[in-house]
Amino acid sequence: EHSPLMQRAGSLPRNSSTNSIRSASRRRRRRNERNERKTLIYYMFISLTLLIVLYILGLSDPELLAEEFQSTESMIVDTFLSSLKGVAYERVQTVSFQIYTGGAPAFIIDEDTGEEIQNEECFGFHSYGLPGDDDAKLQCYIGLEDSADDVRQRMGIMRDAVNQAYESSSKDPSVLKIFIAPEFYWRGLNGAYELLPDFSDDTHGGCSDICHILKSLEEVTADERFVDWIFLFGTVIASEALPTEDQFDYQFYNFAPLYRGYDPAKSPHPAGKRFLVPKRYVSNLDFLTPMRHLTNETVAVELLDEEDPNRQATPMKPRSIGHNRYDNEMWSNYKKELADLGYTMIEHGWFMMDGISFSVEICLDHLVHRALVTYMADVVTGGKTLIPSFAENKVEWVSIPRHQAQISLVSSAGMDVVIASLALADGGVIFLQDGLDGNVQARSAFGEDQCLPNTWKFFGGSQSVIRKAVLSPTDVTFEYDMNLDFDEIDLYPEQGTRNWTEVLGGVFSKAAYPPRLTIYNPIDIAEP
């Protein structure tokens, strides 16, 4: 019988048994290897101790003893170092942060009368617009007037989520822990923070909003508690006004800060622990269409002050002018400065960490197969693409591994796991955290889409899917397991001190659902 906590998707019982046996076999083999290393080191230390005792008692030739001592010492050091390198992570546990990051609805239903009323969250705001298609409902961006205060409040919520994630996670050092937050977590009142050329801002102590976000996240992850953690902190939306006469001419950025936790007492220089992941493709959901660009303003004319000059601060939607890609080429202008700050760009959606292969995508990039296409293009061009690889406090540049990603990460707002986009190793797993569908129960379905009757679809704000390859004389296919082995924890109480509506007020909409954590139980990391 299959575990009720693991929903099978297109797999046969015999294959389930085989996969379970293989998984158990891998665990036994790794456990035996660890025990063998421990035993070897133990006996070598005993041998070294005996040599020292013989030397002290003068019961051995000094020259011969010195030679044996040096040889034994070298073996101990080499074996100890090799054993440390061999202690790779065996399992992975993900803690997903579910919080609604979409725009607040301009109108909501009154619970008492059942009538549509204006959402008080949007009172006095100038940043109304439409997400997605024109038939979408009017929304407003949520944020504080002072962008520095806005960043501080969002950072406080993120710290609460990280601390709760730690308390709820495995403390086993052989388990790699991953924290993942949704897209649009950082974007502010106008839908984007202003990106200044030098990341500085004289009005806020010489550090701009983007600067404050990055420095605060650096402080969060520089903690001995997080030496076995990777953090994908959602995405930052930024706009940069260009020096032209067109006041609406902006460069747009949507990027994810990604960090490796570390103990600053043991690693004072955080080399290879800070990364930025730029999003490539602009989605219809990435920005609201500002009121100044709507073809029909009648639905919101009573909500806005037509003379409000702040309306012009809301960036226009890039796709409305055919801008379907983010201006990632501009990142090249900041590469040197980012490197000086200790950041490495993950430009192709692939990276290595402690010998584990990862792909990382942001929302629409996953739908258009960015990681998979990069992998395929690299194969046909001879494997010349280089990706960052972090190990032993340094970054090297290596080829994309042929076995594909052992772990894939997706931060999104309005996206599900798409099997046609997966670039996973055999037994690899993808973790997706969405910022819109956090109140949707995790489940999978096969054949529900009439246009794609033989396709699996996955639902839920937090999604975890494992892919296994099946190769036999009569069949070549992939099987998919949706991992439902998790617990959910509310980040804040419903009532009382620091209840969730009080904490989120002003920076995230309260019209959706309360923030919570999804804590997956550890699972095996696929073998390369």
C-alpha positions as CSV (number, residue, x, y, z in Angstrom):
1,E,0.0,0.0,0.0
2,H,1.2,3.5,-0.8
3,S,1.7,5.9,2.1
4,P,-1.3,8.2,2.5
5,L,1.1,11.1,2.9
6,M,2.6,10.6,-0.6
7,Q,0.2,11.1,-3.4
8,R,1.2,8.9,-6.4
9,A,1.0,10.4,-9.8
10,G,1.2,8.0,-12.7
11,S,3.3,5.2,-11.1
12,L,2.7,1.5,-10.8
13,P,2.9,-0.4,-7.5
14,R,5.9,-2.5,-8.7
15,N,7.8,0.7,-9.5
16,S,6.9,2.1,-6.1
17,S,8.4,-0.9,-4.4
18,T,11.5,-0.8,-6.5
19,N,12.0,2.9,-5.8
20,S,11.5,2.3,-2.0
21,I,14.1,-0.5,-2.1
22,R,16.5,1.7,-4.0
23,S,16.0,4.5,-1.5
24,A,16.5,2.2,1.5
25,S,19.6,0.8,-0.2
26,R,21.1,4.2,-0.7
27,R,20.5,5.1,3.0
28,R,22.2,1.9,4.1
29,R,25.1,2.4,1.9
30,R,25.7,6.0,3.1
31,R,25.3,4.9,6.7
32,N,27.8,2.1,6.2
33,E,30.3,4.5,4.6
34,R,30.0,6.9,7.6
35,N,30.6,4.1,10.0
36,E,33.6,2.8,8.1
37,R,35.2,6.3,8.1
38,K,34.6,6.6,11.9
39,T,36.1,3.2,12.5
40,L,39.1,3.9,10.4
41,I,39.8,7.2,12.1
42,Y,39.3,5.6,15.5
43,Y,41.9,2.9,14.9
44,M,44.4,5.3,13.4
45,F,44.2,7.5,16.5
46,I,44.7,4.4,18.7
47,S,47.8,3.6,16.6
48,L,49.1,7.1,16.9
49,T,48.6,7.1,20.7
50,L,50.6,3.8,21.0
51,L,53.4,5.3,18.9
52,I,53.6,8.3,21.3
53,V,53.6,6.0,24.3
54,L,56.4,3.8,22.9
55,Y,58.4,6.9,22.2
56,I,58.0,8.3,25.7
57,L,59.0,4.9,27.2
58,G,62.0,4.7,24.9
59,L,60.9,1.2,23.7
60,S,61.4,2.0,20.0
61,D,64.1,3.2,17.7
62,P,63.7,7.0,17.6
63,E,64.4,7.4,13.9
64,L,62.1,4.5,12.9
65,L,59.5,5.8,15.3
66,A,59.7,9.3,13.9
67,E,59.2,7.9,10.4
68,E,56.2,5.8,11.5
69,F,54.8,8.8,13.4
70,Q,55.0,11.0,10.4
71,S,53.4,8.4,8.1
72,T,50.6,7.7,10.6
73,E,49.9,11.4,11.2
74,S,49.7,12.1,7.5
75,M,47.2,9.2,7.1
76,I,45.1,10.5,9.9
77,V,45.0,14.0,8.5
78,D,44.3,12.9,5.0
79,T,41.6,10.5,6.1
80,F,40.0,13.0,8.4
81,L,39.9,15.7,5.6
82,S,38.6,13.2,3.1
83,S,35.9,12.1,5.5
84,L,34.8,15.7,6.0
85,K,34.5,16.2,2.3
86,G,32.6,12.9,2.0
87,V,30.0,14.0,4.5
88,A,27.6,15.3,1.9
89,Y,24.0,16.2,2.6
90,E,21.9,13.1,2.3
91,R,18.4,14.5,2.6
92,V,16.7,17.9,2.0
93,Q,13.9,19.6,3.9
94,T,12.1,22.6,2.6
95,V,10.2,25.2,4.6
96,S,7.9,27.2,2.3
97,F,6.7,30.7,3.4
98,Q,3.1,31.2,2.3
99,I,2.0,34.8,2.2
100,Y,-0.2,36.7,-0.3
101,T,2.0,39.0,-2.3
102,G,-0.6,40.1,-5.0
103,G,-2.3,43.5,-5.2
104,A,-5.2,44.3,-2.8
105,P,-8.6,44.1,-4.4
106,A,-10.1,47.6,-4.8
107,F,-13.5,46.2,-3.9
108,I,-14.5,43.5,-1.5
109,I,-17.8,41.9,-0.4
110,D,-19.3,43.2,2.8
111,E,-19.8,40.1,5.1
112,D,-22.9,41.6,6.7
113,T,-24.8,43.0,3.7
114,G,-23.3,40.9,0.8
115,E,-22.8,44.1,-1.2
116,E,-19.6,45.2,-2.9
117,I,-17.8,47.9,-1.1
118,Q,-14.5,49.7,-1.4
119,N,-11.6,47.9,0.3
120,E,-10.3,50.3,3.0
121,E,-6.7,49.0,2.4
122,C,-6.7,51.0,-0.8
123,F,-8.1,54.3,0.7
124,G,-6.0,57.2,-0.4
125,F,-3.6,55.2,-2.6
126,H,-2.8,56.4,-6.1
127,S,-1.5,53.1,-7.4
128,Y,-4.6,51.5,-8.7
129,G,-4.4,49.2,-11.8
130,L,-5.3,46.0,-13.4
131,P,-3.3,42.7,-13.2
132,G,-3.2,40.3,-16.1
133,D,-5.8,40.7,-18.8
134,D,-8.2,43.7,-19.1
135,D,-11.1,41.6,-17.6
136,A,-9.2,41.3,-14.3
137,K,-10.5,43.1,-11.2
138,L,-9.1,46.4,-10.2
139,Q,-6.4,46.3,-7.5
140,C,-4.0,48.6,-5.7
141,Y,-0.5,48.1,-4.5
142,I,-0.1,47.9,-0.8
143,G,2.8,49.7,0.9
144,L,3.9,52.5,3.2
145,E,4.5,56.0,2.0
146,D,8.0,56.0,3.4
147,S,9.7,53.3,1.5
148,A,12.4,52.8,4.2
149,D,9.6,52.0,6.7
150,D,8.0,49.7,4.1
151,V,11.2,47.7,3.8
152,R,11.6,47.5,7.6
153,Q,8.1,46.2,8.2
154,R,8.5,43.5,5.4
155,M,11.9,42.6,6.9
156,G,10.4,42.1,10.3
157,I,7.8,39.7,8.9
158,M,10.5,37.8,7.0
159,R,12.6,37.5,10.2
160,D,9.6,36.1,12.0
161,A,9.2,33.5,9.2
162,V,12.8,32.6,9.2
163,N,13.0,32.2,13.0
164,Q,9.8,30.0,13.0
165,A,11.3,28.0,10.1
166,Y,14.4,27.2,12.2
167,E,12.3,26.2,15.2
168,S,10.2,23.8,13.1
169,S,13.0,22.3,11.1
170,S,15.2,19.3,11.5
171,K,18.5,19.9,13.4
172,D,20.2,16.9,11.7
173,P,23.4,18.3,10.0
174,S,23.1,15.7,7.2
175,V,19.8,17.4,6.2
176,L,20.1,20.4,3.9
177,K,17.4,22.9,4.8
178,I,15.9,25.3,2.2
179,F,13.7,28.3,3.0
180,I,11.7,29.7,0.1
181,A,9.4,32.7,-0.2
182,P,7.1,33.8,-3.0
183,E,7.6,36.3,-5.8
184,F,6.7,40.0,-5.3
185,Y,7.5,39.9,-1.6
186,W,9.6,43.1,-1.9
187,R,7.9,45.8,-4.1
188,G,6.4,48.7,-2.1
189,L,3.7,51.2,-2.6
190,N,4.3,52.0,-6.3
191,G,4.9,48.4,-7.3
192,A,8.6,48.8,-7.5
193,Y,11.4,50.2,-5.4
194,E,13.6,52.8,-7.0
195,L,17.0,51.3,-8.1
196,L,19.7,53.9,-7.8
197,P,22.9,53.6,-9.9
198,D,25.2,53.2,-6.9
199,F,22.7,51.4,-4.6
200,S,23.0,54.4,-2.2
201,D,20.6,57.1,-1.0
202,D,21.6,60.2,0.9
203,T,18.1,60.5,2.4
204,H,18.3,57.2,4.2
205,G,21.8,57.1,5.7
206,G,23.6,56.4,2.5
207,C,21.8,53.1,1.8
208,S,18.9,52.8,-0.7
209,D,15.9,50.6,-0.3
210,I,17.5,47.8,-2.3
211,C,20.7,48.3,-0.3
212,H,18.7,47.9,3.0
213,I,17.0,44.8,1.8
214,L,20.2,43.1,0.8
215,K,22.1,44.1,4.0
216,S,19.3,43.0,6.2
217,L,19.1,39.6,4.5
218,E,22.9,39.3,4.9
219,E,22.5,39.8,8.7
220,V,19.7,37.2,8.9
221,T,21.8,34.5,7.2
222,A,25.0,35.2,9.0
223,D,24.0,33.1,11.9
224,E,25.5,29.8,13.2
225,R,22.0,28.3,13.3
226,F,21.9,28.4,9.5
227,V,25.1,26.7,8.4
228,D,23.0,24.0,6.7
229,W,20.5,26.3,5.1
230,I,19.8,27.9,1.7
231,F,17.4,30.8,1.5
232,L,15.5,32.0,-1.5
233,F,13.9,35.2,-0.2
234,G,11.2,35.8,-2.8
235,T,11.8,38.5,-5.4
236,V,12.6,42.2,-5.4
237,I,10.8,44.5,-7.9
238,A,12.8,47.5,-8.9
239,S,12.6,50.3,-11.5
240,E,15.2,52.6,-12.7
241,A,14.3,55.9,-14.3
242,L,16.3,56.5,-17.4
243,P,17.9,59.9,-18.2
244,T,15.5,60.8,-21.0
245,E,12.8,63.3,-21.6
246,D,10.1,60.6,-21.3
247,Q,9.1,60.6,-17.6
248,F,7.7,57.0,-18.0
249,D,10.8,55.5,-19.5
250,Y,12.0,53.0,-16.9
251,Q,14.3,50.0,-16.7
252,F,12.6,47.1,-14.9
253,Y,14.1,44.5,-12.6
254,N,12.7,41.5,-10.9
255,F,15.3,39.4,-9.1
256,A,15.6,36.9,-6.2
257,P,18.2,37.3,-3.4
258,L,19.6,33.8,-2.7
259,Y,21.9,33.1,0.3
260,R,23.8,30.3,1.9
261,G,23.7,30.5,5.7
262,Y,27.0,30.5,7.6
263,D,28.6,31.0,11.0
264,P,30.4,34.4,10.8
265,A,32.7,33.3,13.7
266,K,34.1,30.5,11.5
267,S,33.8,32.2,8.0
268,P,34.4,35.9,8.5
269,H,34.5,36.4,4.7
270,P,31.2,35.3,3.1
271,A,32.6,34.3,-0.2
272,G,30.2,32.3,-2.3
273,K,27.2,32.8,0.0
274,R,25.4,35.6,-1.7
275,F,23.7,35.3,-5.0
276,L,21.2,37.3,-7.2
277,V,18.8,35.5,-9.6
278,P,17.4,37.8,-12.3
279,K,14.0,37.0,-13.8
280,R,14.1,36.9,-17.6
281,Y,10.5,37.1,-18.8
282,V,7.9,39.7,-17.9
283,S,4.5,38.3,-16.9
284,N,1.2,40.1,-17.2
285,L,0.9,39.8,-13.4
286,D,4.3,41.4,-12.6
287,F,2.8,44.9,-12.7
288,L,-0.6,46.5,-12.4
289,T,-1.5,48.6,-15.5
290,P,-1.4,52.1,-14.0
291,M,-4.6,54.2,-14.2
292,R,-2.9,56.7,-16.6
293,H,-2.6,53.9,-19.2
294,L,-6.1,52.3,-18.8
295,T,-8.4,52.7,-21.8
296,N,-11.4,52.9,-19.5
297,E,-11.1,54.6,-16.1
298,T,-14.7,54.9,-15.3
299,V,-14.6,51.9,-12.9
300,A,-12.2,53.8,-10.6
301,V,-12.8,57.4,-11.3
302,E,-14.3,58.0,-7.9
303,L,-11.4,56.3,-6.2
304,L,-8.7,58.6,-7.5
305,D,-7.7,62.2,-7.2
306,E,-7.1,63.2,-10.8
307,E,-4.7,65.9,-9.7
308,D,-2.6,63.6,-7.5
309,P,1.0,64.0,-8.8
310,N,2.0,60.8,-7.0
311,R,0.1,58.8,-9.7
312,Q,3.0,59.4,-12.0
313,A,5.3,57.5,-9.7
314,T,3.7,54.1,-10.5
315,P,5.8,52.4,-13.1
316,M,3.9,51.4,-16.3
317,K,3.4,47.8,-17.2
318,P,6.3,46.7,-19.5
319,R,4.2,44.3,-21.5
320,S,1.9,47.2,-22.5
321,I,4.6,48.6,-24.7
322,G,5.8,45.2,-26.0
323,H,8.5,44.9,-23.3
324,N,8.4,41.1,-22.7
325,R,11.8,40.6,-21.2
326,Y,13.5,42.2,-18.2
327,D,16.5,44.4,-18.9
328,N,18.9,41.9,-17.6
329,E,21.6,43.2,-19.8
330,M,21.8,46.2,-17.5
331,W,23.0,43.9,-14.7
332,S,26.3,43.8,-16.5
333,N,26.7,47.4,-15.5
334,Y,26.5,46.5,-11.9
335,K,28.5,43.2,-12.0
336,K,31.7,44.7,-10.6
337,E,29.9,46.6,-7.9
338,L,27.9,43.4,-7.0
339,A,31.1,41.4,-6.9
340,D,32.7,44.0,-4.6
341,L,29.7,43.5,-2.3
342,G,30.2,39.7,-2.3
343,Y,27.4,38.8,-4.7
344,T,27.5,36.3,-7.6
345,M,25.0,36.4,-10.5
346,I,23.1,33.3,-11.3
347,E,22.5,34.2,-14.9
348,H,21.4,31.0,-16.5
349,G,19.1,29.6,-13.7
350,W,21.7,26.9,-12.7
351,F,24.1,26.7,-9.8
352,M,26.0,24.1,-7.7
353,M,26.2,24.1,-3.9
354,D,28.3,21.6,-2.0
355,G,28.3,19.3,-5.0
356,I,24.5,19.4,-5.3
357,S,23.1,20.6,-8.6
358,F,20.3,23.2,-8.5
359,S,18.1,25.0,-11.0
360,V,16.2,28.1,-9.9
361,E,13.5,30.0,-11.8
362,I,11.1,32.8,-11.1
363,C,7.4,32.2,-12.1
364,L,7.0,32.7,-15.9
365,D,10.6,31.6,-16.5
366,H,9.5,28.2,-15.3
367,L,6.5,28.1,-17.6
368,V,8.7,28.9,-20.6
369,H,11.2,26.1,-19.6
370,R,14.1,28.5,-19.0
371,A,16.2,26.0,-17.0
372,L,15.4,23.1,-19.4
373,V,16.1,25.2,-22.5
374,T,19.4,26.3,-21.0
375,Y,20.4,22.7,-20.3
376,M,19.4,21.6,-23.9
377,A,21.1,24.5,-25.6
378,D,24.2,23.8,-23.6
379,V,24.2,20.1,-24.6
380,V,23.9,20.9,-28.4
381,T,26.6,23.5,-28.2
382,G,29.2,21.3,-26.5
383,G,28.7,22.0,-22.8
384,K,30.4,25.4,-22.8
385,T,28.0,27.2,-20.4
386,L,29.6,27.8,-17.0
387,I,27.6,28.2,-13.8
388,P,28.7,29.2,-10.3
389,S,29.6,26.4,-7.9
390,F,30.1,27.1,-4.2
391,A,32.1,24.8,-1.9
392,E,34.7,25.3,0.8
393,N,34.2,29.1,1.0
394,K,34.9,29.8,-2.6
395,V,33.1,30.1,-6.0
396,E,34.3,28.2,-9.0
397,W,32.7,28.1,-12.5
398,V,31.8,24.7,-13.7
399,S,29.7,23.1,-16.5
400,I,26.1,22.3,-16.1
401,P,26.0,18.7,-14.9
402,R,24.7,16.1,-17.4
403,H,22.4,14.5,-14.8
404,Q,20.4,17.8,-14.5
405,A,19.2,19.3,-11.3
406,Q,19.0,17.2,-8.1
407,I,16.9,20.1,-6.6
408,S,14.8,22.7,-8.5
409,L,13.5,25.9,-6.8
410,V,10.7,28.2,-8.1
411,S,9.5,31.4,-6.5
412,S,6.3,32.5,-8.1
413,A,3.0,34.4,-8.0
414,G,0.4,32.6,-10.2
415,M,2.3,29.5,-11.2
416,D,2.2,25.7,-10.7
417,V,4.8,23.1,-11.3
418,V,4.8,22.3,-15.1
419,I,6.1,18.9,-15.9
420,A,7.2,19.9,-19.4
421,S,9.6,22.4,-17.8
422,L,11.3,20.0,-15.4
423,A,15.1,19.5,-15.8
424,L,15.5,17.0,-12.9
425,A,17.9,14.2,-12.2
426,D,16.4,10.7,-11.6
427,G,14.7,11.1,-8.3
428,G,15.1,14.9,-8.3
429,V,12.6,17.2,-6.6
430,I,11.2,20.6,-7.3
431,F,9.9,22.9,-4.7
432,L,7.6,25.8,-5.7
433,Q,6.2,28.6,-3.5
434,D,3.5,30.8,-4.9
435,G,2.3,34.2,-3.6
436,L,-1.3,34.1,-4.9
437,D,-2.6,30.6,-4.3
438,G,-1.6,30.0,-0.7
439,N,-5.1,29.0,0.3
440,V,-5.4,26.3,-2.4
441,Q,-5.1,22.8,-1.1
442,A,-2.1,20.9,-2.5
443,R,-3.2,18.1,-4.9
444,S,-2.4,16.7,-8.3
445,A,-4.7,15.7,-11.2
446,F,-4.3,13.7,-14.3
447,G,-6.4,14.3,-17.5
448,E,-8.6,17.1,-16.1
449,D,-7.4,19.5,-18.9
450,Q,-9.4,18.6,-22.0
451,C,-6.8,20.2,-24.2
452,L,-4.1,18.1,-22.6
453,P,-5.8,14.9,-21.6
454,N,-2.6,13.0,-20.9
455,T,-0.9,15.6,-18.7
456,W,-0.4,15.8,-15.0
457,K,-1.3,19.1,-13.3
458,F,-0.4,20.3,-9.8
459,F,-2.1,22.7,-7.5
460,G,-1.4,24.5,-4.2
461,G,0.4,27.5,-2.8
462,S,3.3,25.2,-1.8
463,Q,4.2,22.4,-4.2
464,S,6.8,19.6,-4.0
465,V,7.0,17.1,-6.8
466,I,9.5,14.2,-7.3
467,R,10.3,12.9,-10.8
468,K,11.6,9.4,-11.4
469,A,12.6,7.9,-14.7
470,V,11.2,4.6,-15.9
471,L,13.2,2.7,-18.6
472,S,12.3,-0.8,-19.6
473,P,12.1,-2.8,-22.8
474,T,8.5,-1.8,-23.3
475,D,8.3,1.7,-21.8
476,V,10.3,4.9,-21.5
477,T,8.6,7.5,-19.3
478,F,8.7,9.6,-16.2
479,E,6.7,9.1,-13.0
480,Y,5.7,12.0,-10.7
481,D,5.0,11.9,-7.0
482,M,3.4,15.0,-5.3
483,N,4.9,15.1,-1.8
484,L,2.1,15.6,0.7
485,D,4.3,14.8,3.7
486,F,4.2,18.1,5.4
487,D,2.8,20.2,8.3
488,E,1.5,23.7,8.3
489,I,2.0,26.3,11.0
490,D,0.3,29.7,11.2
491,L,3.0,32.4,11.5
492,Y,0.8,34.7,13.6
493,P,-2.4,34.1,15.7
494,E,-5.9,35.0,14.5
495,Q,-6.6,37.2,17.6
496,G,-4.7,38.9,20.4
497,T,-1.3,40.6,20.5
498,R,0.5,40.7,17.1
499,N,-2.3,38.9,15.3
500,W,-1.8,38.5,11.6
501,T,-4.0,41.3,10.3
502,E,-2.2,43.7,12.7
503,V,1.3,42.6,11.6
504,L,0.6,42.6,7.9
505,G,-1.3,45.9,7.9
506,G,0.0,48.5,5.5
507,V,2.4,46.2,3.5
508,F,0.4,43.1,2.6
509,S,-3.3,42.7,1.9
510,K,-5.4,41.3,4.6
511,A,-8.2,40.4,2.2
512,A,-6.6,37.1,1.2
513,Y,-5.3,34.5,3.8
514,P,-3.1,34.5,6.9
515,P,0.6,33.8,6.4
516,R,1.8,30.3,7.3
517,L,4.7,28.0,6.9
518,T,4.6,24.6,5.1
519,I,7.3,22.3,6.7
520,Y,8.1,19.3,4.5
521,N,9.6,16.3,6.2
522,P,13.1,15.5,4.9
523,I,13.4,13.4,1.8
524,D,16.4,11.8,0.0
525,I,18.5,13.9,-2.3
526,A,18.8,12.3,-5.7
527,E,22.1,10.8,-6.5
528,P,24.0,12.5,-9.4
